[in-house]
Amino acid sequence: MRFYRRLSSFKAISFDLDDTLYDNHPVISKAEEELQQHLRNVAPVCATLSPDFWWQHRNVCLTNQPELCHDVTALRLACMQSGFEELGFSSHEAKQKSTQAFEYFLAHRNNLQVPESVKNLLAKLQDKFPLVAISNGNVSIEDIGISHYFSDTFFAGNGNLQKPESDMFVQACNKLNIETKELLHIGDCTHADIYGALQAGCQTIWINNNEFGIKKKPLKVLPNAEFDHVEQLSIFL
């Protein structure tokens, strides 16, 4: 636990989800593996594709629709539909297969257990502060059993720009009726969470959990504090 900037009083706490509250790296890796097997099952030709086939379609979709960079769900669906169409499926078939594949992916993507220690922490913090979730991803907080800890949730997409853009931080503060400096944001990503929250005028704590599988980018700006794991937030109880 290391403090870099003076931490002023705050009235609410916002949380990133993936790789902040739980180790998301093995979950996503498993979901990606299951998705590729599913694609090979529904379209055997997928077994013959080059490793970068879907990545190339992702790049094409982003070139044609750059706004998709702010919506991981819409981008994945567009990428798969584009790929299926190149493989010879009609637009209708491609859309249908893409939707089914995405639902299969989500089932595995949401197949995770939030540690009991984290749930206990959220429950106690909830008694002292309004809690909100701010995420660039598409995890279902209902499916992973933590929705009841948050008064509001903000996900990138559907008009919301991804962090580090200020959209969701400002929306959260407006909903909470507080100034941005009164929001303490907790996250693992040095760019999206730390840089983004500071740029929006919020305070922030970097969760640098070395037990988690995701690789961290170096800090470009100092957070208010760096914690080794999210449970250290218990100092605010």
C-alpha positions, 0 to 999 in steps of 0.5 A, a space after each residue: 500500500 503506497 500513497 502518492 497524492 493527498 487523498 481528500 474526503 470523498 462521497 462515493 466510490 466507483 469500481 472497475 470490474 475485470 482484473 480489479 475485483 477478480 482475476 479476469 485473465 483466465 476467464 477470458 482466455 477460457 471463453 476465447 478457447 470455447 468460442 473458437 471451438 464453437 465456431 469450428 463446430 458450427 462452421 468446420 471451415 473455421 478449423 482451416 483458417 489462419 490464426 489472424 483471420 478474425 483479427 483481420 476482420 476486427 481491424 476491417 470493422 474498426 476501419 469502417 466503423 471506428 466508433 466500435 472501439 467504444 463497444 466491445 460487444 458490438 465490435 465482436 458481433 460485427 467482426 464475427 458477422 464479417 468473417 462468416 460472410 467472407 466464408 460464404 454465409 448469407 448476411 442473414 445466416 452470418 448474423 444468426 451464427 454470430 449472435 449464437 456464437 456471442 451468446 455462447 461466448 458470454 456464457 463462458 465469459 460470465 462463468 466466474 466466481 467473485 471472491 467472498 472476501 471481495 463480496 464482504 468488502 463491497 457489502 461493508 463499503 456499501 453501508 458507508 458509501 454509494 458504490 457504482 461500477 464503471 467498466 469498458 467490458 461486458 461482464 454481467 454483474 447479475 450473472 456473477 452475483 454482485 449487482 446488488 452492491 451497486 446503486 448504478 452501473 455504467 458500461 461503455 457502448 450504446 453512446 458511452 465512450 470507453 475509459 479513459 474518456 470522461 463520459 462515464 465518470 461524469 455521468 456517475 457523478 451527475 447521477 450521484 449528485 457529487 463533484 468529480 473530485 468527490 468520487 474515488 475510482 478504483 481500477 487496475 488499468 493504468 491508462 483507462 482507470 488511473 489516467 482516465 479518472 484523474 483526467 475527469 477530476 476524480 481521485 483514484 486508487 490503482 489496484 496492482 495485484 501481482 497475483 492476477 494474470 493480466 500484464 500491467 502497463 507502466 504508470 504515466 501519471 501517479 494515482 492517489 494511492 497504489 494498493 496490492 489488492 482490492 481488499 486493502 480498501 478495508 482501511 476506509 471502513 
